[in-house]
Amino acid sequence: MMTRRERKKRETRQKIFNAAIKLFNEYGFESTTIDMISEEADVARGTIFLHFSSKESILANWSYERLQEIEERREEWDFGDSCKQKVLRIYKIMNEVNIQNYDFIKVVVESSMKYRKVHESEKEVHFELRELFSDLIEEAQERGRLKAKFNPLVAANMLENIYYNALYDWVRSEGAWPLEEIMEEKVSIVFEGLDA
């Protein structure tokens, strides 16, 4: 059970995060300052740094929350024997959120492309997604469903890259690019090589 103090801390963190997201959407990542976030969230500037080390870490937190959501919704994707279908179901869950939050995703993608610090803040999150895919591939290899000769981490890295590259192309096309269709086609190509 969460203590009152822990609940207050979580609420403050969420308030800061929500304020930052609102401002990133309105003014863009570059133009939004910590002082603006402080004002919007109605917290002291120093309070922000108790929860987030930088603006970049706020964006990384968004990605981290998406991965937490994937874990929380495990029963929606982790069933059946097909590793490929599990991966596609994970993409589908992530894309639901992306489509609902297109304006913000655009900020995240464009900021990641422009600012090295954003990309560096997201590295740990990328690695967690890669680890998830790697675990799924390794499990399928152990069951004889996928070729064991391939390094699961390398294959997982390819699946991770498919996701982020498709997201980038989708944002560049102003949401007109067939995100799920292209992801499915690319994933099919990868699994054609992996299938036992």
N, C-alpha and C positions, 0 to 999 in steps of 0.2 A: 504494500500500500504506500502511495506517495505521500510524503509529508507536506504540510502547508508551504514550507519554504521551497521544496522541490517543485511544487505546483506553480508557485509564484515565479520561480526562475524560468520554468518552461514557458509560462505565459508571456513573460518579458521577452524571451528569445523569439517567440512566435510573433510578437508585436513588432519587434525590430525587423524581422524577416519580411513580414507583410508590408511594412512601410517601405522597405528597400525595393521590394518587387514593384510596388505601385509607382515609385519614383523612377525606377529603371524603365518601366513601360512608358511613363509620361515624358521623361527627359533624356532617356538613353543612359547607358552605363557610364560613359565618359563624363557626362555633364552632372551626374548625381554625385554629391559630396556626402561625406560622413555627417557634416553639420545639417544638411538637408534631411538625412535619415533620422538624425537625432530629433529634429524639430517635428517631423511627421509622426514619429513613434512616441513623442512626448517623453523622452528619456534623456538623461545626461549623456554627453558625448562619450565619457569614460565607460558608461554602462554598455555601450555598443561593443567596446573592445573586451569586455568581460565575456561576451558571447561569441564574437566574431573577430578574427585578427585583422580583417580587411574587407573591402567591398568584394574582392575576388572570392573570399571564403564564403560570402553569402551566396554567390552563384554556385559554388561547389556544394553548399548545403542543399540547394535545390536538387542537384543530381543525387546526392546521398539519400535524400528523402524518397526519390523515385526508386532507388534500389531497396530501401526499407519496405516500400509498398510492394515490390515484387516478392519479397520474402513473406510479407503478411498475406499476400494473395496466392501463396504456393499451391493451394488446392485447385486453383483455376488453371494451372499450367503443368503441374508435376504429376501427370498420370499417363498411362500407356507406355509402350516400349520404344516409341519413336523419339529419338533425340532431336531430330529435325523438327518435329511437331512441337516439342517442348520449347525449343528456341523460338519458333514462329509465334507461339502463344505468349512468350515473354515480350517479344517485339510488339505484339498486338496490345498488350496491357500498357507498355511504355508509349506507344503511339496514340492511344486514347487520350492520355494526359497531354501529349504534345499537341494534338489537334485542338483540344479544349483550351490550351494556353499558347496558341500560335504566337501572339505578340511577344510574350515573354520568351518563348523558345528562340525567336528571332534575335532578341537582345542577347541571350546566352550564346548562341552560335556566332553572331557577329563579334561579340566581345572576346570570345575564345580565339577567334581568328586574328583579331587586332592586338590583343594584349597577352603577352607571354605569361604574365603572372596569373591570369585567369586559367590558362591551360595548365600551368603548374599546380594550381590549387585543385584542379579536377583530376590530376593523375591518379591519386589514391582511389577515387571513385571509379575511374576507368579500369583500374586493376581489379577492383572488386567484381565488376561485371565480367571481366575476362576470367576471373577465378570461378565464377558461377558457371559460365559456359564450359570451362575446362573440366570442372567436376562432372557435369552432365556427359561430356564426351568420354571421359575416363570410365565412368560407370557403364556406358554403352559398349566401350571397348572390352571391358571385363566380362560382359555378357555375350560377347561375340557378335554384336550387332554392327559394330564399326571396326574397320581395320586397325589392328593394334600397332602397326608400324609407324603411324603418325604421332608426333608429339601433341598431346591434347592441348597444351598451352599455346602452341603455335596455331593450331586450328581455331582455338577460342579467340586468339588475337584477330584472326581473319573475320570471325563472326562479329566481334566488337567493332572492327573497322567498317564492316558492311553497314552496321547500325549508324555509326556516327557520320559516315560519308553520305548515306542516304538522307539523313537528317539535314546535313549541310546543303545537299542539292535541292531538297524540298523547300528549305528556307529561301534559297536563291531564286527559286521559281515562284516565290510568293504563295506557296502552298498549293500550287497547281500540279506539281509533279506527283505521280501515282506512288506515294510512299510505300504502302504495304505491298503493292504488286511488285515493285522493283526489289524490295527486300526479299520477298519470297523467291523471286527468280535467282537472285545472287546466292541465297542460302541453298537453293536446290543444286546449284553448280558445285558449291563446296561439298555438300553431302554426297553428290555423285562420286566424288573422289574418295570420300571417307567410308561409304557403305561397304559392308563386308559382302 
